[in-house]
Amino acid sequence: MSEKKRRAGAAVAGAASSSKKPRAAASYAESLRSKLRPDATILATLRSLASASSSKSKAAAKSLADHDPSADPTSSYIVVADQDSSSVTSRINRLVLAAARSILSGRGFSFAVPSRAASNQVYLPDLDRIVLVRRESARPFANVATARKATVTARVLSLVHAVLRRGIHVTKRDLFYTDVKLFGDQSQSDAVLDDVSCMLGCTRSSLHVVASEKGVVVGRLVFADDGDRIDCTRMGVGGKAIPPNIDRVSGIESDALFILLVEKDAAFMRLAEDRFYNRFPCIILTAKGQPDVATRLFLRRLKVELKLPVLALVDSDPYGLKILSVYMCGSKNMSYDSANLTTPDIKWLGVRPSDLDKYRVPEQCRLPMTDHDIKVGKELLEEDFVKQNEGWVKELETMLRTKQKAEIQALSSFGFQYLTEVYLPLKLQQEDWI
């Protein structure tokens, strides 16, 4: 046999061997379908979970009220709270009056601004969230280093006061465009807006400045949006946009057994189109990636009012876990408002690193972790809130050991509806969450 024919034969044999692996994985994935019990059995499991979550929520609420050190104004931590417009405007008036008196006395003026530096943001295990240490820094107008920021602070206070007096809401983008030359970049006005919230001791939503709509919700949920009744089972594949100002939401009703928090829009659309919430009564929501304030507020409100368990579906990579941690423990950028923005006790349903082998996700659907991915994964292992959960540690260690990651859509290699027809039902049946 010629050398050319031998090479051709080897290539054909190699291709045949490699093609057997995806077929074997697909065959195994399909065999998992036979392990599914009747939906009634899975629903009974979900009812037990919902009942346990309701009891736990009541106990946790009492414990938080009794032991939250940030609830004490003399504590070492800063906490902000929702305030009505008149309260916020009164606080702004007092700040401006103090500045005017200081100027008239010849001392100039300076703002005392809580420091939101990384070193001031700490994780409290008892509260299971990130909080801001009470430490202030001066922002004098007479200092070259801080003159511009002091000016921006005064301008933002003036704009917020005007918005509150008119009783309207504006977006952060609107605020930026009122004085583009002064602010320079929207990140500048956004950062000072957070400073103002800390200074006034109120939530950012109390300033009536909101972000543009981003998150969406669908499923077994009915609520009133500024008086209009919204039925989220009739919102189609795209779902209902989560209102940017949550204070206009009222009359929340639901017969759901759990809340399914989804990282990405693609998985959300699959779940919505397949009407997953009718087979397993649930509320499905997503912020389409990095969680925004409105989605975090909305999720917490659903959890508090409905007392339902929250299950999370994120990518099997360090960023999926970081996104999940923001919902649970808060972000360092807004640690001053963690009491209002966090939803503790979210259960990590999937996709977890151990699932890649458990469900035999094909190699061609897995991605190698980059050096940056590995760096982020190692940093997560050092976070206190991760160390508190042994299951998270094991999953992260598995990810770093295999150096592989995968998106939720990797399950589509077994069929576009495999996520809703097999993966999630089996996960729920086996109570496979951490």
Disulfide bonds with the S-S distance in Angstrom:
none
